[in-house]
C-alpha cells in the first residue's frame, strides 16, 4: 500500500522564485499540450487524442528552437509529466462522457453556434495563472532526502519544516510540489506494509451530523469543532479583516495598484482562512484516528448527498464547515491501511426514520425532531444515536 506523506518546505528567496517559475513551466506545458489536442480534434473531427509519446517528442523538438531554449533552465520531467497529466485528463473526459452520453454545457446549447470540443462537459480547461494552484512534478530518481533537507534537481537543497518526517533510502513515488497560497509543500508516496491483525473489537456505525460531528453506535459522541471558542474567535477575526479589506477595495480607483497595507491585509486573511481549515482538518484526523485505533471489525457510514444538503439555505454554511467528504476520505484510507472493512450504506437508506426497536419507518419525521418517538411502539431515542445503530444493523445484515 502506498502511503502519502506531506511536509512543508522552507525555501529561501531565490528558491522561492525558482519554485514559482517551475510551477509556471508545468502550467505552460499543460496548456500547450491541451492546445495541440484541441487543434487535433477540430482538424480531424474525431474523438481521438494525440498520444503522450508523440506530444513529448514534439516538445523536445520545440525546445531546440531559439524561442524555447528557456525550457532547458528547468527539469525535463516537469514538462513531461505535465503533458502526461493532460493526456490522463483527456482519458478521463472520454470515460465520463461515454458514461453520461457526451453531454454539452447548457451555455453552448443555448448559443445556437457550431459546437466545439470545448463545449463538452468534463473537457479539460486551460490553467489560469491567477486561478490554478501552482504545482509541478519532480523525478523520483533525482530527489534525495536527509533528516532536515531535500535535494531537488535545479532547485538545490531546501530545508524541511519537520525533521525526520520522511524516511531516507526508501523507494519514493509521484513526488509533487504545491503552493497553497502561503507555503510550499512536498508530497511523496512511500510503500507501506498493511497491518494484519486477527483481533478486532465490536463493529460500529457512524452517523454524521451538524449538532455533533459524529455519533457512534456505542453511544460515543464527537462534538462540533465549529462551536468551540477557538474557532469562533478565528471566525470573528476573519470577518473583521474582511470588512477592513472591503473598505479599502471601495477606495481603489480604476487601474490603481493595491497599497502595501492592503497586500499585507490580504496575507493576514489568507493566513486566517488557513488556520480555520487546519483546525477543522486536524480535528477530523483526531476523530478518524480514534475510531480506527479501536480496531472495529467493520465500520458503516452512509452515502450522504452533500450537494443536495447544501441547497438548504439555513444549514448550507454549517454543512460546508463540517467537511463530510474529508471525513469519509480519511476514514477510507485509514480503514484500508488497518485492514478494516468500510461499508457504505445506500444514499436513501432511512437510518434516522427507522425505529431501531420495532423496525417501523416514521415517514413524517422532521429535521427539527431531535428525539425519535415511534408512533407504532412508543419507543423514544435520540435520532442521531438511532441512525448510527441502524447503520450498524445494516452492516451486520450485509456481512451476514
FIDRENLUM-698879 format. One record per residue (C-alpha): x, y, z; residue in one letter; residue number from 1. Coordinates in steps of 0.5 Angstrom, whole numbers, plus 500, padded with zeros to 3 digits. Example, Ala and Ser with C-alpha at 12.3 -4.5 7.8 and 13.67 -1.06 7.14 Angstrom:
! FIDRENLUM-698879
<rec <525 491 516> a 1>
<rec <527 498 514> s 2>
END
This chain:
! FIDRENLUM-698879
<rec <500 500 500> x 1>
<rec <502 507 498> x 2>
<rec <502 512 504> x 3>
<rec <503 519 502> x 4>
<rec <507 524 507> x 5>
<rec <506 531 506> x 6>
<rec <511 536 509> x 7>
<rec <512 544 509> x 8>
<rec <518 547 505> x 9>
<rec <522 553 508> x 10>
<rec <526 556 501> x 11>
<rec <530 562 501> x 12>
<rec <528 568 497> x 13>
<rec <532 565 491> x 14>
<rec <529 558 492> x 15>
<rec <522 561 492> x 16>
<rec <523 565 486> x 17>
<rec <525 558 482> x 18>
<rec <519 554 485> x 19>
<rec <514 559 482> x 20>
<rec <518 559 476> x 21>
<rec <518 551 476> x 22>
<rec <510 551 477> x 23>
<rec <509 556 471> x 24>
<rec <513 552 467> x 25>
<rec <509 546 468> x 26>
<rec <503 550 467> x 27>
<rec <505 553 460> x 28>
<rec <507 545 458> x 29>
<rec <500 543 460> x 30>
<rec <496 549 456> x 31>
<rec <501 548 450> x 32>
<rec <499 540 450> x 33>
<rec <492 542 451> x 34>
<rec <492 547 445> x 35>
<rec <495 541 441> x 36>
<rec <490 537 443> x 37>
<rec <484 542 441> x 38>
<rec <487 543 435> x 39>
<rec <488 536 433> x 40>
<rec <480 535 435> x 41>
<rec <478 541 431> x 42>
<rec <482 539 425> x 43>
<rec <480 531 424> x 44>
<rec <473 532 427> x 45>
<rec <474 525 431> x 46>
<rec <474 524 439> x 47>
<rec <482 521 438> x 48>
<rec <488 524 442> x 49>
<rec <495 525 440> x 50>
<rec <499 520 444> x 51>
<rec <503 522 450> x 52>
<rec <510 520 447> x 53>
<rec <508 524 441> x 54>
<rec <507 530 444> x 55>
<rec <513 529 449> x 56>
<rec <517 528 442> x 57>
<rec <515 535 439> x 58>
<rec <516 538 446> x 59>
<rec <523 536 445> x 60>
<rec <524 539 438> x 61>
<rec <521 545 440> x 62>
<rec <526 546 446> x 63>
<rec <532 546 441> x 64>
<rec <529 552 437> x 65>
<rec <531 559 440> x 66>
<rec <525 562 442> x 67>
<rec <524 556 447> x 68>
<rec <531 555 450> x 69>
<rec <529 558 456> x 70>
<rec <526 551 458> x 71>
<rec <533 548 459> x 72>
<rec <533 552 465> x 73>
<rec <528 547 469> x 74>
<rec <528 540 470> x 75>
<rec <526 536 464> x 76>
<rec <521 532 468> x 77>
<rec <517 538 470> x 78>
<rec <514 539 462> x 79>
<rec <514 531 461> x 80>
<rec <509 530 467> x 81>
<rec <505 536 465> x 82>
<rec <504 533 458> x 83>
<rec <502 526 461> x 84>
<rec <497 529 466> x 85>
<rec <494 533 461> x 86>
<rec <493 526 457> x 87>
<rec <490 523 463> x 88>
<rec <485 529 464> x 89>
<rec <483 527 456> x 90>
<rec <482 520 458> x 91>
<rec <478 522 464> x 92>
<rec <474 526 459> x 93>
<rec <473 520 455> x 94>
<rec <471 516 461> x 95>
<rec <466 521 464> x 96>
<rec <463 523 457> x 97>
<rec <461 516 455> x 98>
<rec <458 514 462> x 99>
<rec <454 521 461> x 100>
<rec <453 521 454> x 101>
<rec <457 526 452> x 102>
<rec <453 532 455> x 103>
<rec <454 539 453> x 104>
<rec <455 545 457> x 105>
<rec <448 549 458> x 106>
<rec <451 555 455> x 107>
<rec <454 552 449> x 108>
<rec <447 549 447> x 109>
<rec <443 556 448> x 110>
<rec <448 560 444> x 111>
<rec <446 556 437> x 112>
<rec <453 557 434> x 113>
<rec <457 551 432> x 114>
<rec <459 547 438> x 115>
<rec <467 545 439> x 116>
<rec <470 540 444> x 117>
<rec <471 546 449> x 118>
<rec <463 546 450> x 119>
<rec <463 539 452> x 120>
<rec <462 538 460> x 121>
<rec <468 534 463> x 122>
<rec <473 537 458> x 123>
<rec <480 540 461> x 124>
<rec <480 547 461> x 125>
<rec <487 552 460> x 126>
<rec <490 553 467> x 127>
<rec <490 560 469> x 128>
<rec <496 564 472> x 129>
<rec <492 567 477> x 130>
<rec <487 562 479> x 131>
<rec <490 555 478> x 132>
<rec <494 552 484> x 133>
<rec <502 553 483> x 134>
<rec <504 546 483> x 135>
<rec <509 541 479> x 136>
<rec <512 534 479> x 137>
<rec <519 532 481> x 138>
<rec <523 526 478> x 139>
<rec <524 520 483> x 140>
<rec <531 518 481> x 141>
<rec <533 526 482> x 142>
<rec <530 527 489> x 143>
<rec <534 526 496> x 144>
<rec <532 527 503> x 145>
<rec <536 528 509> x 146>
<rec <534 529 516> x 147>
<rec <533 536 515> x 148>
<rec <533 538 508> x 149>
<rec <531 535 501> x 150>
<rec <535 536 495> x 151>
<rec <532 538 488> x 152>
<rec <534 538 481> x 153>
<rec <536 545 479> x 154>
<rec <533 548 486> x 155>
<rec <538 546 491> x 156>
<rec <538 544 498> x 157>
<rec <531 546 501> x 158>
<rec <530 546 509> x 159>
<rec <524 542 511> x 160>
<rec <520 545 516> x 161>
<rec <519 538 520> x 162>
<rec <526 534 521> x 163>
<rec <526 526 520> x 164>
<rec <519 527 517> x 165>
<rec <520 523 511> x 166>
<rec <524 516 511> x 167>
<rec <531 516 508> x 168>
<rec <534 511 503> x 169>
<rec <527 508 501> x 170>
<rec <523 508 494> x 171>
<rec <519 514 493> x 172>
<rec <513 515 488> x 173>
<rec <510 521 485> x 174>
<rec <513 527 489> x 175>
<rec <509 533 488> x 176>
<rec <511 540 490> x 177>
<rec <505 545 491> x 178>
<rec <503 552 494> x 179>
<rec <497 553 498> x 180>
<rec <497 561 497> x 181>
<rec <502 562 503> x 182>
<rec <507 556 504> x 183>
<rec <510 551 499> x 184>
<rec <509 543 501> x 185>
<rec <512 537 498> x 186>
<rec <508 531 498> x 187>
<rec <511 524 496> x 188>
<rec <509 517 496> x 189>
<rec <512 511 500> x 190>
<rec <511 504 500> x 191>
<rec <508 501 507> x 192>
<rec <506 494 509> x 193>
<rec <499 494 511> x 194>
<rec <498 492 518> x 195>
<rec <495 485 519> x 196>
<rec <491 483 526> x 197>
<rec <486 478 528> x 198>
<rec <484 481 534> x 199>
<rec <478 486 533> x 200>
<rec <473 490 537> x 201>
<rec <466 490 536> x 202>
<rec <464 494 529> x 203>
<rec <461 501 529> x 204>
<rec <456 505 526> x 205>
<rec <457 513 525> x 206>
<rec <452 518 524> x 207>
<rec <455 525 521> x 208>
<rec <451 531 523> x 209>
<rec <451 538 525> x 210>
<rec <450 539 532> x 211>
<rec <455 534 533> x 212>
<rec <460 532 528> x 213>
<rec <460 524 529> x 214>
<rec <455 520 533> x 215>
<rec <458 513 534> x 216>
<rec <453 507 535> x 217>
<rec <456 505 542> x 218>
<rec <454 512 545> x 219>
<rec <460 516 544> x 220>
<rec <460 523 541> x 221>
<rec <465 528 538> x 222>
<rec <463 535 539> x 223>
<rec <462 540 533> x 224>
<rec <469 544 533> x 225>
<rec <466 550 530> x 226>
<rec <462 551 536> x 227>
<rec <469 552 540> x 228>
<rec <471 558 543> x 229>
<rec <478 558 539> x 230>
<rec <474 557 532> x 231>
<rec <469 562 534> x 232>
<rec <475 567 536> x 233>
<rec <478 566 529> x 234>
<rec <472 567 525> x 235>
<rec <471 573 528> x 236>
<rec <478 576 527> x 237>
<rec <477 574 519> x 238>
<rec <470 578 519> x 239>
<rec <474 584 522> x 240>
<rec <480 583 517> x 241>
<rec <475 582 511> x 242>
<rec <471 588 513> x 243>
<rec <477 593 513> x 244>
<rec <480 590 506> x 245>
<rec <473 591 503> x 246>
<rec <473 599 505> x 247>
<rec <480 599 502> x 248>
<rec <478 596 496> x 249>
<rec <472 601 495> x 250>
<rec <477 607 496> x 251>
<rec <481 604 490> x 252>
<rec <480 608 483> x 253>
<rec <480 604 477> x 254>
<rec <487 602 475> x 255>
<rec <490 604 481> x 256>
<rec <495 599 485> x 257>
<rec <494 596 491> x 258>
<rec <497 599 497> x 259>
<rec <503 595 501> x 260>
<rec <498 596 507> x 261>
<rec <492 592 503> x 262>
<rec <497 587 501> x 263>
<rec <499 586 508> x 264>
<rec <492 585 510> x 265>
<rec <490 580 504> x 266>
<rec <496 576 507> x 267>
<rec <493 576 514> x 268>
<rec <486 574 511> x 269>
<rec <489 568 508> x 270>
<rec <493 566 514> x 271>
<rec <487 566 518> x 272>
<rec <483 562 513> x 273>
<rec <489 557 513> x 274>
<rec <488 557 521> x 275>
<rec <481 555 521> x 276>
<rec <482 550 515> x 277>
<rec <488 547 519> x 278>
<rec <484 547 526> x 279>
<rec <478 543 522> x 280>
<rec <482 538 518> x 281>
<rec <486 537 525> x 282>
<rec <480 535 529> x 283>
<rec <478 531 523> x 284>
<rec <484 527 523> x 285>
<rec <483 526 531> x 286>
<rec <476 523 530> x 287>
<rec <478 518 525> x 288>
<rec <485 516 528> x 289>
<rec <481 515 535> x 290>
<rec <476 511 531> x 291>
<rec <481 506 527> x 292>
<rec <485 506 533> x 293>
<rec <480 501 537> x 294>
<rec <480 496 531> x 295>
<rec <473 495 530> x 296>
<rec <471 489 526> x 297>
<rec <468 494 521> x 298>
<rec <465 501 520> x 299>
<rec <459 503 517> x 300>
<rec <457 510 514> x 301>
<rec <452 513 510> x 302>
<rec <453 516 503> x 303>
<rec <451 523 504> x 304>
<rec <448 527 499> x 305>
<rec <452 533 501> x 306>
<rec <451 537 494> x 307>
<rec <443 537 496> x 308>
<rec <444 538 503> x 309>
<rec <448 545 501> x 310>
<rec <441 547 498> x 311>
<rec <438 548 505> x 312>
<rec <440 556 505> x 313>
<rec <439 556 513> x 314>
<rec <444 550 514> x 315>
<rec <449 550 508> x 316>
<rec <454 554 512> x 317>
<rec <454 549 518> x 318>
<rec <454 543 513> x 319>
<rec <460 546 509> x 320>
<rec <464 547 515> x 321>
<rec <463 540 517> x 322>
<rec <468 537 512> x 323>
<rec <464 531 511> x 324>
<rec <468 529 505> x 325>
<rec <474 530 508> x 326>
<rec <472 525 514> x 327>
<rec <470 520 509> x 328>
<rec <476 521 505> x 329>
<rec <481 520 512> x 330>
<rec <477 514 514> x 331>
<rec <477 510 508> x 332>
<rec <485 510 507> x 333>
<rec <486 509 515> x 334>
<rec <481 503 515> x 335>
<rec <484 500 509> x 336>
<rec <491 501 512> x 337>
<rec <489 498 518> x 338>
<rec <485 492 514> x 339>
<rec <479 494 517> x 340>
<rec <473 494 512> x 341>
<rec <469 500 511> x 342>
<rec <461 499 509> x 343>
<rec <458 505 505> x 344>
<rec <450 505 506> x 345>
<rec <446 507 501> x 346>
<rec <444 514 500> x 347>
<rec <437 513 501> x 348>
<rec <437 508 507> x 349>
<rec <432 511 512> x 350>
<rec <437 511 518> x 351>
<rec <434 517 522> x 352>
<rec <427 515 520> x 353>
<rec <427 507 522> x 354>
<rec <425 505 529> x 355>
<rec <431 501 532> x 356>
<rec <426 498 537> x 357>
<rec <421 495 532> x 358>
<rec <423 497 525> x 359>
<rec <417 502 523> x 360>
<rec <419 507 519> x 361>
<rec <417 514 521> x 362>
<rec <416 518 515> x 363>
<rec <413 524 518> x 364>
<rec <420 525 522> x 365>
<rec <422 533 521> x 366>
<rec <429 535 522> x 367>
<rec <427 539 528> x 368>
<rec <425 533 531> x 369>
<rec <432 531 535> x 370>
<rec <428 526 539> x 371>
<rec <425 520 535> x 372>
<rec <418 518 538> x 373>
<rec <416 512 535> x 374>
<rec <408 512 533> x 375>
<rec <408 504 533> x 376>
<rec <411 502 539> x 377>
<rec <412 509 543> x 378>
<rec <420 508 543> x 379>
<rec <424 514 545> x 380>
<rec <431 515 543> x 381>
<rec <436 521 540> x 382>
<rec <435 521 533> x 383>
<rec <443 521 531> x 384>
<rec <444 515 536> x 385>
<rec <439 511 533> x 386>
<rec <441 513 526> x 387>
<rec <448 510 528> x 388>
<rec <445 504 531> x 389>
<rec <441 503 524> x 390>
<rec <447 504 520> x 391>
<rec <451 498 525> x 392>
<rec <445 494 524> x 393>
<rec <445 495 516> x 394>
<rec <453 493 516> x 395>
<rec <451 487 520> x 396>
<rec <446 485 515> x 397>
<rec <451 486 509> x 398>
<rec <456 482 513> x 399>
<rec <452 476 515> x 400>
END
